[in-house]
Amino acid sequence: MNFNKAFILGNVTRDPESRALPSGQQVVNFGIATNRFYTDQAGQKKQDVEFHNIVAFGKLADIASRYLTKGALIFIEGRIKTSSWQGTDGVKKFRTEIIAETLQLGPRPQGQGAPATGTSNYQKPYSAPAPMNNMPKAEEIPIIEENAPVTSFVSQEEPKGDENNEIDVKDIPF
């Protein structure tokens, strides 16, 4: 049995480039950067960055082209594909891509504008993390699969249950 699956969580490195295949199907290409932080033998903190080429087709391509921008956090599930071709200089060239099968958009900033140009989270002084009740709700981060119908990307429903979302002991099945 063989298995070809990639899971990538990172930031979009360039706005998606959209085009149509001769069949009319939409295809989009964009990049994602993933970071790895570690400490070397000398005790110095290091960071490695990997860049991944992502390709999405059809409905996923449409969603990516409409909702993704450079810097956005995204989770991609897909398969790895390596293509090769003969360059004009006669040298064989290779390109490894992740063909998206599922994508999950990261949280959207709430009540905040885009960060000022040239600023980075690394330049800001450390502050304690926000309380958990300020975290984005699951309804705000849609999971979009390649072959599933998508009617709405943002849930318009209010959460069910009482206002304080406490669990009643009578509702526990054991």
Helices and strands as residue ranges (DSSP letters): E 6-12, E 17-20, E 26-39, E 45-57, H 58-67, E 73-86, E 92-105, G 121-123, G 132-134, G 138-140, E 143-145, G 169-171
